[in-house]
Amino acid sequence: MIRFDKVNKWYGAYHALVDVTEHIAKGEVVVVCGPSGSGKSTLIRTLNRLEPIGSGTITIDGEDIHRRGLDVNAFRSRIGFLFQQFNLFPHLTALENCTLAPLHLRRLTPAAAREASLALLDRVGLAHKADAYPSELSGGQQQRVAIARALAMEPPLMLFDEPTSALDPEMVGEVLLVMRALAKDGMTMVCVTHEMGFAREVADRVIFMDHGRVLERGTPEAFFSRPEHPRAQQFLSDIRTPFAQAA
Amino acid sequence: MIELVQTYWVYFLVGQYPNGPLGGLALTVLLAALALVLALPLGVVLGLARISPFRTIRWPVTVIVYVVRGVPLLMVIFWAYFFLPSVTGHKTEQFSTMLIALVLFDGVYLAEIVRAGILGIPRGQFECARSLGLGYWRTMRLVILPQALRHMLPSLVNQFVATIKETSLGYIIGLTEVSFIAAQINTQVFTRAPEVYGLLALTYFVLCFGLSRVAYGLEQRLVRGSPVRPAASTVTAVQSLKAPA
């Protein structure tokens, strides 16, 4: 479904993505992990053209998504994107956040958009908060509304850019539960996340990046039990025993 | 005082109307209202142009903003009154002269308020709307401007109040707005300048105070849906505007 072919990206002199070549199949759940600054967020943002690329090609279902002349808006409406900071629209209620894009892009009638969005809010367990404004919701609730909003365009692919990193610890679980349910329903998902429990349980594949390169890829079992690359071994040991260096 | 009001109140309110052109307070209110209604859309358009990703749009508008902002309103009025006729060939009458000057002058100031309002919206809002598949204009209209206008409201009211008071400069080109009428009354009663101009000041104050209160009420109504969270990102919408879509 998604194919990266020798993708490079520079920020000025900084080489953010180095010859990334990767393939992600339909229905696959891929977790991208790595230390901060490793290029994982950049990678996922190139997938819906929030970031342009320097060289190489990215294709989705055979279509070069960075070519000139692509209808970017139509293309983006088929990809759900979740941000670390939720980015709900603060002037709209939870329900209005969900119906905004379908009303204007899918030409749904207000009643149909409302009904579909209420069903999605119900799916993330927030139907009772439909009329609440984002400022009246907790972080976990906001991120779940953001998931419902992304689903409202019925995208075949969902991208998650550290969806739980801005959340208080007790709210991480509720968001991960929704994501796991999505994965069970067969959604193709690419998730940048530090939630190794989620990666281990839900992911079909883990990709490890550092300094813009993909250093290791494999099943969660292989990655967590027998990491091959020294950098991956160190990363895993760092996140398992965060106080080891201090001791 | 009572007698002064009794004698001149009609003249003060509407000038020589219906036996002559409309003037007085009615003309001031009409001029101010039209200026506000026309200047705001101009301000939004100029403000958007100021942060346009296209240099061909951004640069000329930036020049206009700097030039108009760099001269006194009085000079803009003189230009419109004396310079415009020499270009167009026929004399502009005072009301439209004043209206054009006010709309241009305030449009430029409003443009900067609009620009600041848009730049104050976190970049994530813009990126998020675009990631849903909304285009640039829909993103602006549905997501960015509704939020920005809320933040801008206090500054907008400031500018609107200034506009009401700026209509008094019409006096200079003989527009019979309320200041001009007050000056007329003053020359007729001659010895009662403090009362005449006191009433004039009170009139302006009531107008501006009324507008401020209406705006405050509007602000209160908008509070519920306004963001309480501080902006998550210090990087603002405009930086993502400049990124290729």
Boltz contact constraints between the chains, C-beta under 6 A:
constraints:
  - contact:
      token1: [A, 48]
      token2: [B, 131]
      max_distance: 6.0
  - contact:
      token1: [A, 50]
      token2: [B, 127]
      max_distance: 6.0
  - contact:
      token1: [A, 52]
      token2: [B, 244]
      max_distance: 6.0
  - contact:
      token1: [A, 72]
      token2: [B, 245]
      max_distance: 6.0
  - contact:
      token1: [A, 73]
      token2: [B, 133]
      max_distance: 6.0
  - contact:
      token1: [A, 73]
      token2: [B, 135]
      max_distance: 6.0
  - contact:
      token1: [A, 76]
      token2: [B, 131]
      max_distance: 6.0
  - contact:
      token1: [A, 76]
      token2: [B, 133]
      max_distance: 6.0
  - contact:
      token1: [A, 77]
      token2: [B, 133]
      max_distance: 6.0
  - contact:
      token1: [A, 81]
      token2: [B, 131]
      max_distance: 6.0
  - contact:
      token1: [A, 83]
      token2: [B, 124]
      max_distance: 6.0
  - contact:
      token1: [A, 85]
      token2: [B, 124]
      max_distance: 6.0
  - contact:
      token1: [A, 85]
      token2: [B, 232]
      max_distance: 6.0
  - contact:
      token1: [A, 87]
      token2: [B, 124]
      max_distance: 6.0
  - contact:
      token1: [A, 87]
      token2: [B, 125]
      max_distance: 6.0
  - contact:
      token1: [A, 87]
      token2: [B, 128]
      max_distance: 6.0
  - contact:
      token1: [A, 89]
      token2: [B, 143]
      max_distance: 6.0
  - contact:
      token1: [A, 90]
      token2: [B, 227]
      max_distance: 6.0
  - contact:
      token1: [A, 91]
      token2: [B, 146]
      max_distance: 6.0
  - contact:
      token1: [A, 91]
      token2: [B, 147]
      max_distance: 6.0
  - contact:
      token1: [A, 91]
      token2: [B, 225]
      max_distance: 6.0
  - contact:
      token1: [A, 101]
      token2: [B, 132]
      max_distance: 6.0
  - contact:
      token1: [A, 104]
      token2: [B, 138]
      max_distance: 6.0
  - contact:
      token1: [A, 105]
      token2: [B, 133]
      max_distance: 6.0
  - contact:
      token1: [A, 133]
      token2: [B, 225]
      max_distance: 6.0
  - contact:
      token1: [A, 135]
      token2: [B, 228]
      max_distance: 6.0
